[in-house]
Amino acid sequence: MENTLEEIADSLEKGRCKRVKELVHVAIKEGVSPSLIMEKGLLKGMENVGRRFKTEMVETPEILSITRALNGGMEALKELAEKNIQEKIGTALVGTIRGDFHDIGKNLVRIMLESKGFRVVDLGVDVPAHRFVDVAFTERADVVCCSGFLTDSLVDMRRMVEEFENRGLREEVYIMVGGSALDEEKAKKLGADCYTEDASACGEKAYAYCKKRKKRKK
């Protein structure tokens, strides 16, 4: 198991998309959980890439091959996770707030939520506050996951929470926030229900919330 996860990280760092996808399938067959594949395989590989970027000059073709390898691994993990889920635990909305075009963190969160049995509605990037509310209402979302990596993101995240409040929908959704612009204290000031540092924790906490909510409704 450990060898497979290490090979996923190594292949990702080398930009070997086909091999990464194959190894994700191998890991699933070995009984490795999607969260562990994400944490010890894909994310570990990206950490290694990040360290290299700080000390080496990396050419554009290599960056593109690494990105393709990451996307390939994530897609394979998503497909396998969906096959193994029989019953949806709830609906989650994910998106990166207006003015921010970072999507890797959002995509990781989406896959972790899907691996936990959520139906996920992905709004993409540069999403205005009102759209989170509009879609949460029409899709009957249980959880709203909003990411932001820029300092200006905090203003629009607060606006999103206020929009839910103004439309009388605040108690209907569990608002989760994350990204480098945030920490626990800032999340509380925004009025969010939960802050998580990574995709794996987001999946775990969203799942725990919906399980608890279902028990209350019985």
C-alpha positions as CSV (number, residue, x, y, z in Angstrom):
1,M,0.0,0.0,0.0
2,E,2.7,2.5,1.0
3,N,4.7,1.7,-2.1
4,T,1.7,2.4,-4.3
5,L,1.1,5.7,-2.7
6,E,4.7,6.7,-2.9
7,E,4.7,5.7,-6.6
8,I,1.6,7.9,-7.2
9,A,3.4,10.9,-5.7
10,D,6.6,10.2,-7.7
11,S,4.8,9.7,-11.0
12,L,2.8,12.9,-10.4
13,E,6.0,14.8,-9.8
14,K,7.4,13.5,-13.1
15,G,4.2,14.4,-14.9
16,R,3.3,10.8,-15.9
17,C,-0.5,11.2,-16.3
18,K,-1.3,7.7,-17.6
19,R,0.8,6.0,-14.8
20,V,-0.9,8.2,-12.1
21,K,-4.3,7.1,-13.3
22,E,-3.2,3.4,-13.4
23,L,-1.8,3.6,-9.8
24,V,-5.0,5.2,-8.5
25,H,-6.9,2.1,-9.7
26,V,-4.3,-0.1,-8.1
27,A,-4.6,1.7,-4.8
28,I,-8.4,1.3,-4.8
29,K,-8.0,-2.4,-5.5
30,E,-5.6,-2.7,-2.5
31,G,-8.3,-1.2,-0.3
32,V,-6.8,2.2,0.2
33,S,-9.4,4.9,1.0
34,P,-9.9,7.8,-1.4
35,S,-8.8,10.3,1.3
36,L,-5.5,8.4,1.8
37,I,-4.9,8.3,-1.9
38,M,-5.5,12.0,-2.0
39,E,-3.4,12.8,1.1
40,K,-0.4,10.4,0.7
41,G,-0.4,10.2,-3.1
42,L,-1.7,13.2,-5.0
43,L,-1.2,15.9,-2.4
44,K,2.2,14.5,-1.4
45,G,3.3,14.7,-5.0
46,M,2.1,18.3,-5.3
47,E,4.0,19.1,-2.1
48,N,7.2,17.8,-3.7
49,V,6.5,19.8,-6.8
50,G,6.0,22.9,-4.7
51,R,9.3,22.5,-3.0
52,R,11.0,22.1,-6.4
53,F,9.4,25.2,-7.8
54,K,11.0,27.2,-4.9
55,T,14.5,26.2,-5.8
56,E,14.5,25.3,-9.5
57,M,13.6,26.9,-12.8
58,V,10.7,24.8,-14.1
59,E,9.8,25.0,-17.8
60,T,6.2,25.5,-19.0
61,P,5.9,22.0,-20.7
62,E,6.8,20.4,-17.4
63,I,4.3,22.4,-15.5
64,L,1.6,21.4,-18.0
65,S,2.5,17.7,-17.8
66,I,2.3,17.8,-14.0
67,T,-1.0,19.6,-14.1
68,R,-2.3,16.9,-16.5
69,A,-1.1,14.2,-14.2
70,L,-2.8,15.7,-11.2
71,N,-6.1,16.2,-13.1
72,G,-5.9,12.6,-14.5
73,G,-5.4,11.2,-11.0
74,M,-8.2,13.3,-9.6
75,E,-10.6,12.2,-12.4
76,A,-9.7,8.6,-11.9
77,L,-10.3,8.9,-8.1
78,K,-13.6,10.7,-8.8
79,E,-14.9,7.9,-11.1
80,L,-14.0,5.2,-8.7
81,A,-15.5,7.0,-5.7
82,E,-18.8,7.4,-7.5
83,K,-19.0,3.7,-8.4
84,N,-18.6,2.8,-4.8
85,I,-21.3,5.1,-3.4
86,Q,-24.8,3.7,-3.3
87,E,-26.7,6.3,-1.5
88,K,-26.1,10.1,-1.5
89,I,-25.8,11.5,2.0
90,G,-26.6,15.1,0.8
91,T,-26.0,17.8,-1.7
92,A,-22.9,20.0,-1.5
93,L,-22.2,23.2,-3.4
94,V,-18.5,24.1,-4.1
95,G,-17.0,27.2,-5.6
96,T,-14.2,29.8,-5.5
97,I,-15.4,33.2,-4.5
98,R,-15.6,36.2,-6.9
99,G,-12.2,37.6,-8.1
100,D,-10.4,34.4,-7.4
101,F,-9.5,32.0,-10.2
102,H,-7.7,29.3,-8.1
103,D,-9.4,25.9,-8.7
104,I,-7.1,23.1,-7.6
105,G,-8.1,23.3,-3.9
106,K,-11.8,23.5,-5.0
107,N,-11.4,20.4,-7.2
108,L,-9.8,18.5,-4.4
109,V,-12.7,19.3,-2.1
110,R,-15.1,18.2,-4.7
111,I,-13.5,14.8,-5.1
112,M,-13.4,14.3,-1.3
113,L,-17.0,15.2,-0.9
114,E,-18.0,12.8,-3.8
115,S,-16.0,10.1,-2.1
116,K,-18.1,10.6,1.0
117,G,-21.3,10.2,-0.9
118,F,-22.3,13.8,-1.7
119,R,-24.0,14.9,-4.8
120,V,-21.7,17.9,-5.7
121,V,-22.7,21.0,-7.6
122,D,-19.5,22.7,-8.8
123,L,-20.0,26.4,-9.5
124,G,-16.4,26.9,-10.7
125,V,-14.3,30.0,-10.0
126,D,-14.9,33.7,-9.8
127,V,-18.4,33.1,-8.3
128,P,-20.3,36.1,-7.0
129,A,-21.9,35.8,-3.5
130,H,-25.5,35.9,-4.8
131,R,-24.9,32.9,-7.1
132,F,-24.0,30.7,-4.1
133,V,-27.3,31.6,-2.5
134,D,-29.4,31.2,-5.7
135,V,-28.0,27.7,-6.6
136,A,-28.1,26.5,-2.9
137,F,-31.8,27.3,-3.0
138,T,-32.6,25.7,-6.3
139,E,-30.5,22.6,-5.7
140,R,-31.6,22.3,-2.0
141,A,-28.0,22.2,-0.9
142,D,-27.1,20.9,2.6
143,V,-23.5,22.2,2.6
144,V,-21.9,25.2,0.9
145,C,-18.1,25.0,0.5
146,C,-16.5,28.3,-0.5
147,S,-12.8,28.8,-1.0
148,G,-10.7,31.9,-1.2
149,F,-6.9,32.4,-1.6
150,L,-6.8,36.2,-1.9
151,T,-7.2,38.8,0.9
152,D,-10.1,40.4,-1.0
153,S,-11.9,37.1,-0.9
154,L,-12.9,37.7,2.7
155,V,-15.2,40.7,1.8
156,D,-17.2,38.6,-0.7
157,M,-17.3,35.6,1.6
158,R,-18.9,37.8,4.3
159,R,-21.3,39.1,1.7
160,M,-22.3,35.6,0.8
161,V,-23.1,34.8,4.4
162,E,-25.1,38.0,4.7
163,E,-27.0,37.1,1.5
164,F,-28.1,33.8,3.0
165,E,-29.2,35.6,6.2
166,N,-31.1,38.3,4.3
167,R,-33.0,35.7,2.3
168,G,-34.0,33.6,5.3
169,L,-31.9,30.6,4.2
170,R,-29.0,30.8,6.7
171,E,-30.3,28.0,8.9
172,E,-30.8,25.7,5.9
173,V,-27.2,25.3,5.0
174,Y,-23.9,24.5,6.6
175,I,-21.3,27.0,5.4
176,M,-17.7,25.8,5.2
177,V,-14.8,28.0,4.1
178,G,-11.1,27.3,3.3
179,G,-8.1,28.7,1.5
180,S,-4.9,30.5,2.3
181,A,-6.7,33.8,2.9
182,L,-8.4,32.2,6.0
183,D,-7.9,30.7,9.4
184,E,-10.2,29.7,12.2
185,E,-10.6,33.2,13.7
186,K,-11.3,34.8,10.3
187,A,-13.8,32.2,9.4
188,K,-15.8,32.9,12.6
189,K,-15.8,36.6,11.9
190,L,-17.2,35.9,8.5
191,G,-20.1,33.9,10.1
192,A,-19.1,30.6,8.6
193,D,-20.0,27.4,10.4
194,C,-16.7,25.6,9.8
195,Y,-13.2,26.2,8.6
196,T,-11.0,23.4,7.3
197,E,-7.3,23.5,6.2
198,D,-7.5,20.8,3.6
199,A,-9.8,18.8,1.3
200,S,-9.7,15.7,3.4
201,A,-10.9,17.5,6.6
202,C,-13.6,19.2,4.6
203,G,-15.0,15.9,3.4
204,E,-14.9,14.4,6.9
205,K,-16.6,17.4,8.6
206,A,-19.3,17.8,5.9
207,Y,-20.1,14.0,6.2
208,A,-20.3,14.2,10.0
209,Y,-22.6,17.2,9.8
210,C,-25.0,15.5,7.4
211,K,-25.1,12.3,9.3
212,K,-26.0,14.2,12.5
213,R,-28.6,16.2,10.6
214,K,-30.2,13.0,9.2
215,K,-30.4,11.6,12.7
216,R,-32.2,14.7,14.0
217,K,-34.8,14.5,11.3
218,K,-35.7,10.9,12.1
